Amino acid sequence: MPSRIPDIAKVRQLIPPLAADMHKGQAGRVGVVGGSEDYTGAPYFSGISAMKLGADLCHIFCEPGAGTVIKVSSDLIVHPYMRTSEQDASVSDIVKRITDTFSRLHVLVVGPGLSRDSAMQDTAKEIMMKARERNMAIVVDADGLFLVQNHPETVQNYTKAVLTPNVVEFKRLCERMKVDSDDSAPDTLVSKLSQALGGVTIVQKGQVDLISNGSEVLCCDTEGGRRRVGGQGDILSGTIATFLAWGKAYEEGVWKHANDIDPKDIAMLATWGACTITRESSHIAFKKHDRAMLTSHVLDEIGNAYAKFIGMD
């Protein structure tokens, strides 16, 4: 299945206007499930990138050891509800506390800094199933993909799920779903994995990003930076979440528009837009800092990359 690059003008239609008659929350309310004592940066990068792209609010659901660190950023709403297997807590009670906030969210990101602790994984699994019941878009990255590898039913046949595997994670998912990864062309392979999971959107990150829902494949070949510092995947999970929140607002008619994007195409177009802006952010940061580029520098360039995306520069 050959890949294609979508019409950027169509992707831009998903972006809400900065209008006086819109109120707080309409441009996106994102939740991030992740963050453990050893991994505090990942949920921060995911959440703050969602807001830097344009989401109005972001809630972080994390373990207390991570919450203390993440709360340094007053832009993020931190709920230190998650617990590890070493802590005395009921998974069902934690799930209830978190899912009670779902009415305040449009999109859920699962995985940044989650860890592979059994209690954290079990809690995230139940949260994802509850999100499915609410028909909420879910972005799955990092240790969330480890969860899907072990429990494919969490996303199987759920077309509002977006998975963002790197090369290693992609290979493991293919093995788990019995998709032969040896002979197929990359664009065909990403489509096969999506089909095996029942039409979820797969973002295969790499030298170019390939995006498929099993029916078509989009290619994002925007030049990125050449540094491979940790955290850039977390930034992508956050920008995807914001674009998906915008897609939900578009579908619900929050602002007046031509309404010429089919709802079934929103996840693909939104994900491509997020990949393009994230890669451009990395490219700008790398040009400025070269080998000294850090993930925080990429965050600083999201606004500039967005301006280029909408044709302002």
C-alpha positions in Angstrom: 0.0 0.0 0.0 1.8 3.2 -1.2 2.0 6.1 1.2 1.0 9.7 0.5 1.4 13.2 1.9 -2.0 14.8 2.7 -3.1 18.3 1.7 -1.8 20.5 4.5 -4.6 23.0 3.9 -7.1 20.2 4.9 -5.1 19.5 8.1 -5.1 23.1 9.0 -8.9 23.1 9.0 -8.8 21.1 12.3 -7.1 24.0 14.1 -9.6 26.0 16.1 -9.6 29.8 15.8 -8.3 32.0 18.5 -11.7 33.7 18.8 -13.2 35.9 21.5 -16.4 33.8 21.7 -14.5 30.6 22.6 -14.1 29.7 26.3 -11.5 27.9 28.4 -11.3 24.2 27.6 -12.9 24.3 24.1 -9.4 24.1 22.5 -8.5 20.9 24.2 -8.4 19.2 27.6 -5.8 16.5 27.8 -5.0 13.8 30.4 -1.7 12.0 30.7 -1.5 8.7 32.6 2.2 8.1 33.5 5.0 9.3 35.7 6.7 7.2 38.3 9.5 7.9 40.8 12.2 7.1 38.3 10.5 8.7 35.2 9.3 12.2 35.9 10.4 14.0 32.7 8.3 12.0 30.2 4.8 13.0 31.5 6.0 16.6 31.8 7.2 16.7 28.2 3.9 15.1 27.0 1.7 17.4 28.9 3.6 20.7 28.4 3.9 20.0 24.6 0.2 19.5 24.4 -0.3 22.9 26.0 2.4 24.7 24.0 0.7 23.5 20.8 -2.6 25.0 22.0 -4.5 22.7 24.4 -6.2 24.8 27.1 -5.7 22.3 30.0 -3.7 19.3 30.9 -4.0 16.9 33.8 -1.2 14.6 34.8 -2.1 11.4 36.7 1.1 10.1 38.2 2.7 8.4 41.2 3.4 10.7 44.2 7.2 10.5 43.7 6.7 12.0 40.2 4.0 14.4 41.2 6.3 16.4 43.5 8.7 17.1 40.6 6.1 17.7 37.9 4.2 20.2 40.1 7.2 22.6 39.6 5.3 23.5 36.4 2.3 25.5 37.4 0.9 25.1 33.9 0.0 21.5 34.5 -2.7 20.1 36.8 -1.1 17.2 38.8 -3.1 14.4 40.4 -0.7 12.0 42.3 -3.1 9.1 42.3 -1.1 6.3 40.8 0.6 3.7 43.0 3.2 1.1 42.5 3.0 -2.5 43.7 5.2 -1.6 46.7 2.5 0.8 47.9 -0.7 -0.2 49.7 -3.5 0.8 47.4 -6.5 -0.6 45.6 -6.3 -0.6 41.8 -10.1 -0.2 41.6 -10.0 2.8 43.9 -7.3 4.5 41.9 -9.1 3.8 38.6 -12.3 5.3 40.1 -10.5 8.5 41.2 -9.0 9.0 37.8 -12.0 8.1 35.7 -14.2 10.4 37.8 -12.3 13.2 36.0 -13.1 11.9 32.5 -15.9 14.3 32.0 -13.3 17.1 32.1 -11.1 15.5 29.4 -11.2 15.1 25.6 -8.1 12.9 25.0 -6.0 10.5 27.1 -2.3 9.8 26.7 -1.2 6.6 28.3 2.4 5.6 28.9 5.0 8.4 29.3 7.0 7.5 32.4 4.4 4.8 33.4 7.1 2.2 34.2 6.5 -1.6 34.0 5.5 -2.0 37.6 2.7 -4.5 37.7 0.3 -2.2 39.7 1.0 0.7 37.4 0.4 -1.4 34.4 -2.8 -3.0 35.7 -4.2 0.5 36.6 -3.4 1.9 33.2 -5.0 -1.1 31.6 -8.3 -0.5 33.5 -8.2 3.2 32.8 -7.9 2.5 29.1 -10.8 0.2 29.1 -12.9 2.9 30.9 -11.8 5.5 28.3 -13.1 3.2 25.6 -16.4 3.0 27.3 -16.5 6.8 27.1 -15.5 6.8 23.4 -12.4 8.9 24.3 -9.4 9.1 22.0 -6.4 7.4 23.5 -2.7 8.0 22.5 -0.4 5.1 23.6 3.3 5.5 23.9 6.3 4.2 25.8 5.4 1.8 28.6 1.8 2.0 27.4 3.0 0.1 24.3 4.5 -2.5 26.6 1.0 -2.9 28.1 -0.6 -3.3 24.6 2.1 -5.8 23.7 0.9 -7.9 26.7 -2.8 -7.1 26.4 -3.7 -6.2 22.8 -7.4 -6.3 23.8 -6.9 -2.9 25.4 -6.9 -1.3 21.9 -8.1 -4.1 19.7 -10.8 -2.8 17.2 -10.8 0.6 18.9 -10.4 3.1 16.0 -9.9 6.0 18.4 -6.6 4.6 19.6 -3.3 6.0 18.3 -0.1 3.9 18.9 3.3 5.6 18.5 5.9 2.8 18.4 9.6 3.4 17.7 11.5 0.8 15.7 12.0 -1.7 18.5 8.4 -1.3 19.9 7.0 -1.7 16.4 8.9 -4.9 15.9 7.6 -6.3 19.2 4.0 -5.4 18.4 4.4 -7.1 15.0 5.7 -10.2 16.7 2.9 -10.2 19.2 0.2 -9.8 16.5 1.9 -12.4 14.3 2.6 -9.9 11.5 5.6 -11.0 9.4 8.0 -8.0 9.4 10.7 -9.5 7.2 9.5 -9.2 3.6 6.9 -6.3 3.4 7.7 -2.8 2.4 7.5 -0.4 5.3 4.3 1.3 4.3 2.6 -2.1 3.7 3.9 -3.4 7.1 2.5 -0.5 9.1 -0.9 -1.1 7.4 -0.7 -4.8 8.2 -0.1 -4.0 11.9 -3.0 -1.6 12.0 -5.3 -4.2 10.4 -4.1 -6.9 12.9 -5.2 -4.6 15.7 -8.5 -3.9 14.1 -8.0 -0.4 12.5 -6.2 1.5 15.3 -4.0 4.3 14.0 -0.3 3.4 14.0 2.5 6.0 13.9 5.7 4.2 13.0 8.4 6.6 14.1 11.6 6.6 12.1 13.6 8.5 9.5 10.2 9.3 8.1 7.0 8.7 10.1 4.5 6.3 8.5 0.9 6.6 9.7 -1.8 4.0 8.9 -5.3 3.1 10.0 -5.2 -0.1 7.9 -7.0 1.5 4.9 -4.4 4.1 3.9 -0.9 5.2 4.8 0.3 8.8 5.2 4.0 9.8 5.2 5.5 12.6 7.2 9.0 13.3 5.8 9.5 16.8 7.3 13.2 17.1 8.2 13.8 16.6 12.0 16.8 17.2 14.1 19.7 14.8 14.1 20.0 14.5 17.9 18.3 11.5 19.4 17.8 12.8 23.0 15.2 11.1 25.1 11.8 12.8 25.4 11.1 13.6 21.8 8.6 10.8 21.6 6.8 12.2 24.7 6.5 15.5 22.9 4.9 13.8 20.0 2.4 12.1 22.2 1.4 15.5 23.6 1.0 17.2 20.2 -1.0 14.3 18.9 -3.3 14.6 21.9 -3.9 18.3 21.2 -4.6 17.7 17.5 -7.1 14.9 18.4 -8.8 17.2 20.9 -9.1 19.8 18.1 -10.5 17.1 15.9 -13.2 16.3 18.5 -14.1 20.0 18.7 -14.2 20.1 14.9 -16.5 17.2 14.7 -18.8 18.7 17.4 -19.0 22.0 15.6 -17.4 24.1 18.3 -16.6 26.8 15.7 -18.1 27.5 12.3 -16.3 25.7 9.5 -17.0 24.1 6.1 -17.4 20.6 7.7 -15.7 18.9 4.7 -13.5 16.5 6.7 -15.0 13.1 7.2 -14.9 12.1 10.9 -13.1 8.8 10.0 -10.2 10.8 8.5 -9.7 13.0 11.6 -7.3 10.8 13.5 -5.0 10.3 10.4 -4.9 14.0 9.5 -4.5 15.0 13.2 -1.6 12.6 13.7 0.1 13.7 10.5 -0.2 17.4 11.6 1.3 16.6 15.0 4.2 14.6 13.5 5.0 17.5 11.1 5.1 20.1 13.8 7.1 17.9 16.2 9.7 17.1 13.6 9.9 20.8 12.6 10.4 21.7 16.2 13.3 19.3 16.5 14.8 20.6 13.2 14.7 24.3 14.4 16.2 23.3 17.8 18.9 21.3 16.2 19.9 24.2 13.8 20.2 26.5 16.9 22.0 24.1 19.3 23.6 21.4 17.2 25.0 18.6 19.4 24.1 20.5 22.5 20.3 20.3 21.7 18.1 19.0 24.5 14.5 18.0 24.6 13.7 21.3 26.4 15.0 23.1 23.3 12.5 21.2 21.2 9.7 22.3 23.5 10.8 25.9 23.0 10.4 25.7 19.2 6.8 24.3 19.1 5.4 27.8 18.7 7.8 28.5 15.8 7.1 25.2 14.1 3.3 25.8 14.5 3.7 29.2 12.9 5.5 27.7 9.9 2.8 24.9 9.7 0.0 27.4 9.4 2.0 29.6 7.0 2.7 32.5 9.3 6.5 32.6 9.0 
